[in-house]
Amino acid sequence: MQNLSMKHRCIIGFTLFSMFFGAGNLIFPPFLGAQAGSLTWQAMGGFLISAVGLPVMGVAAVALSGGLTNLAGRVHPWFAF
């Protein structure tokens, strides 16, 4: 595993933040909370799983497999292309 400099860590952090944070993640949670009523905690849990957990697991899967080409190559070389 490589040791990354602080500059590279910041660049990667800002890149991931910009990929996953959009208007939907700014507008949707308050709307979801207002619509959930007494089920706010269940709605927050579902939102955290679907909007935070799944994308983070996707990035981890690509990183641990050695890149997107290696991960997609497990399906078929044409799929990876």
C-alpha positions as CSV (number, residue, x, y, z in Angstrom):
1,M,0.0,0.0,0.0
2,Q,1.3,3.5,-0.9
3,N,1.8,6.3,1.6
4,L,0.0,9.4,0.3
5,S,1.2,12.9,0.9
6,M,-1.1,15.3,2.6
7,K,-1.6,17.1,-0.7
8,H,-2.8,13.9,-2.4
9,R,-5.1,13.0,0.5
10,C,-6.7,16.4,0.3
11,I,-7.1,16.1,-3.5
12,I,-8.7,12.7,-3.1
13,G,-10.9,13.8,-0.3
14,F,-12.2,16.9,-2.3
15,T,-12.7,14.7,-5.3
16,L,-14.8,12.1,-3.5
17,F,-16.8,14.9,-1.7
18,S,-17.6,16.6,-5.0
19,M,-18.6,13.3,-6.6
20,F,-21.1,12.4,-4.0
21,F,-22.4,15.7,-2.6
22,G,-25.0,17.3,-4.8
23,A,-28.2,19.3,-4.7
24,G,-30.1,16.1,-3.9
25,N,-28.1,15.6,-0.8
26,L,-28.7,19.2,0.3
27,I,-32.4,19.4,-0.5
28,F,-33.7,15.9,-0.1
29,P,-32.9,15.2,3.6
30,P,-34.9,18.1,5.1
31,F,-37.8,17.2,2.8
32,L,-37.5,13.6,3.8
33,G,-37.6,14.5,7.5
34,A,-40.6,16.7,7.0
35,Q,-42.5,13.9,5.2
36,A,-41.4,11.2,7.6
37,G,-43.2,12.6,10.6
38,S,-42.9,10.2,13.5
39,L,-40.8,7.8,11.5
40,T,-37.9,10.3,11.2
41,W,-35.3,7.9,12.7
42,Q,-36.2,5.1,10.2
43,A,-36.1,7.6,7.3
44,M,-32.7,8.8,8.4
45,G,-31.4,5.3,8.7
46,G,-32.6,4.4,5.2
47,F,-31.2,7.6,3.8
48,L,-27.8,7.0,5.4
49,I,-27.7,3.4,4.1
50,S,-28.7,4.3,0.5
51,A,-27.0,7.8,0.1
52,V,-23.9,7.3,2.3
53,G,-23.2,3.5,2.9
54,L,-23.7,2.2,-0.7
55,P,-21.5,4.8,-2.4
56,V,-18.7,4.4,0.2
57,M,-18.8,0.6,-0.2
58,G,-18.6,1.1,-4.0
59,V,-15.5,3.2,-3.7
60,A,-14.0,0.7,-1.3
61,A,-14.8,-2.2,-3.7
62,V,-13.0,-0.4,-6.6
63,A,-10.0,0.5,-4.4
64,L,-9.6,-3.0,-2.9
65,S,-9.9,-4.7,-6.3
66,G,-7.1,-2.7,-7.8
67,G,-9.1,-0.4,-10.0
68,L,-12.3,-0.3,-12.0
69,T,-10.9,-2.3,-14.9
70,N,-9.8,-5.2,-12.6
71,L,-13.2,-5.2,-10.9
72,A,-15.2,-5.1,-14.1
73,G,-12.8,-7.6,-15.7
74,R,-14.2,-10.3,-13.3
75,V,-17.4,-10.2,-15.3
76,H,-15.9,-10.3,-18.8
77,P,-13.0,-8.5,-20.6
78,W,-15.5,-6.8,-22.9
79,F,-17.5,-5.5,-20.0
80,A,-14.3,-4.0,-18.5
81,F,-13.5,-2.3,-21.8
